[in-house]
Amino acid sequence: MDTLPIRRICQVEIRVTDLSRSVQFYRGAFAWQVHVVAPDYALIDSGREPVAALMVTPSPRWPPGVGNYALVPDCEAAAQAVSALGGRIFIAKTDVPGSGAYTGTVDPFGNELLFWQPYREFAPKLRGSGENPIVWLEIPAPDLQKGMAYYRSLLGWRFSPIEEQADYAVSVDGGFSRGISLVGGERGRRMRGVTNYIQTRDLVATAARIQQHGGRVVREPSEITGEGAFLLFLDPDGIRWGAFQATAT
């Protein structure tokens, strides 16, 4: 019997250099509700989990990018497990008064993963439209078997290889409605960090809004057989994202 607990991604934190510019971009491109709660921080409500946030990067040593937070009962123990499995810790346990604590880690392939330990029940009240949620996470893992074993041991995520695509595996665990993918082999080696995907109803219209509000499309819409289509884009800080349009049913 499988007794490993399955840990979900509860928050996607976007590190930026200019909060006002990023608020305007994500509001304009995806119609997200963005609530500025501090000079360096804003909460994002897309209407569906995982929740998201914008944070002004606190140090040049922590450049703009996306950090995915896994919900755990003990963030320090989770970080130690990463270390034991071949990753490393880059943020020791840090308290957020009245809310919880977090740690930051890097997996054996150089991908960020953070852990959030709430001090009270974690149940966000979402009021966004739900039309453009974050639904999919791709993680580069050049050694696919090692990647599957790592995330299975750490978070309980169960991956299945894709017969039609060598060096690719997917999991329906982890909290994203379209799942989590590991990208192995040469493609995985070329990727620079994780890619989160935002689901949209119309990729062409989304591409236009991205460019209108200061982003840049770096891969034009491409078909995923039987699934839909996707594009890749950079936000105003050069952070890499994907947008996905599912096949109409």
N, C-alpha and C positions, 0 to 999 in steps of 0.2 A: 504494500500500500504506500502511496506517495504522501509523505508527511511534511515535506518542505513547505514552509509558509510562502505564499506568493506576495511580493511587495509591489505596490503600484507607484507609478510616477504621479505625484500630487501637485507639483508646480513646475512651470517652465519660466526660468528667470533670464531676462535678456539684459546683458550688460552693454551700456551705451556710453557715449561721451557727451552728448547734448540731450538732456531730458526733453526739453521743449520740442526740438526737432523730431525726436523719436515718437513723442505723443502724437504730433500732427501726422507723421507717416502712418502709424498703425491704426489710428482712427480713420484716416482718409482711405487707406488701401483696403482695410478689412471691416470697417464700421464697428470696431471693438469699442466697448465702453472703457475708457481709461480715466482713472481717478488719481490725481496727484495728491499724495498724502504727506510728502516731505520734499524739500528742495532737490533731493537726489533719488526719489523713489516714487513709483506710481503703480497702482494695482490695475490689472487688466481683467475685464469680465467679458468673455466671449459668449457666455450663456451656457457653456458646457465645460466639464472638467477634462483635462487638468486646468487649474487656474494658471494665470501668468502674471508677470510683473516686469517692470522696467527699472533698472538700477544703474545709476551713474557709476562707472567702474571706479573703485577706490584707489587704484594704483596702476601705473604703467606695467607692472609685473603681472597684472590680471587683465588682459586686453579684452576689447569688445568680443562678445560671443554669447552662446546660449548654454545655460546650465540647467540640467534636469535633476529635480529633487525626488528621491524615493522616500516614501513614508515608512518610518521604522520606529520600533519602541525604544531603541537605544542607539543613538547615532554614533557614539564612541565605539561601541561593540561592532557596529557595521563597518566603520572605518578600519578597525583592527582586522576584521575579516578580509577586507580588500588587501591589506598588507600581507596577510598570510597566503592569499591566493595569487600573489605576484604583482599586484598594483602598488600604488603608493598614496600616502596621505599628504595633501597640500594645505588643508585648513584643519587645525585641531578643533576640538569641541568648542563652540562659541555660543554663548547664551544670548538670546533675544528676550530681554526682560518682559515677563508677563505673557510670552507667546510660546517659546520653545527653545530648542538648541539645534545647531547644525554642524556637520563636518563636510569637508570637501576631499574628494579622492580622484585619482586617475587610474584607469584600468591598464592592463598590460600592453595595450595598443596606443595609449596616449589620450584616451577619451575621458572627458570630465564626467563625474557622477557625484552628486551631492546627496546627503541624507538629512531629512528633517524629522526631528523628534518633537511633537507637539506636547505642551504641558496641559492642554485641555482638548476636548473633542475637536477633531478637524472635520468640519462640515460646512464648507463655504456656501453662502447664500448668493446664488447667481441670478442675475436679472437681464443679462445680455440677450441678443436675438437668437443666438445659437446657430447662426447661418454660416459662420466661418471659424469653426473650432480647430484646435490643434489635434490631429487625429492619428499621426503616424510618426514613428521615430526610426531613422536608419543609423546604425552604428557600424563603423568600419572595424573589421576583425580579420586581418589578412590570413591568420590561421583560424579557419572557421570552426574546426573541432574544438580548439582551445577556447574560442569565444563562447561557444555554446556551453561548454563545461563550466566556464568561469561564471556566467550569469545564472546558470542553473544552480550552482552551489551558493552563490551570493544572495540571489533574490527569488529563487524558485521558478524563474522563467523557463518554460519548456519550448524548445525550438524544434521545428520540423524542416528539413531540407526541401528545396523546391526542385522537383525532378527536371523541369524544363530549363532551369538556370543553375549552372554550376556555380559553386561558391556563394550560395545565397540561402538563407534560412529565415523562417518567420516564426513569431510567437504571438498568440492571442492574449498572453498574460501581460501585465505591466501597466494597465490603466488607459491605454490609447484605444479608441474605438476601432481603428483599422490595424492595430497591432504594432509590433516592434520587429525590425528586420536587422539581421547581421549581414554585412557585405564582406565577403572573403576575397582571397586571391589578389590579382593585379588591380582590380577596381577598388578593393578595400585599401590597398596600399596607396592609391592615388588620392583617396578622400582625405580631407583635412578636418578631422573632427566629425561630430555627429551632425545630422541634418533632420530638423523637425519639419513636418509638412502640415500645411493648413488646408483644410478642405473647402472648396468653393463650388458654386453652381456653374460658373462660366469662366474658364481659364482665359479666354481672350479679353473679356472685360476686366478680369483681375490683373492681367499683364498691363493693361492700359492704366489702371489706377496705381499700380506699383510705380510705374515710370512717371506718372503725373505728380506723385507725391515725393519723389526724390530717390526712389530705388532703381535697380537696374536688373533686367531679365538677362541671365547669362546662359540659359538653355531654353530654347523655344519649346512650346508644347509638344510632347512626345507621347505616343500611345503605349499603354500597358495592356497587352492582349487580354481581353476578357474582363478587365478591371476598370479601365478609364484612361485618363491621360494626366500628365504632370508637366510642370516646368520648374526651373530653378531660378532663384533671384537673390540679389544682395540688397540689404536694407541700406539706409544712408551711412551706416558705420561699416559697411562691407560684410555684415553678418550673413552667412549663407542659410537660405531657407528653401523649402519646396512648397509648391501649391499643387493640389490634387483635385481633379474632377472625376467623380465616379461615373461609370456607365449608367445611363438612365435605365430604370427597371419598370 
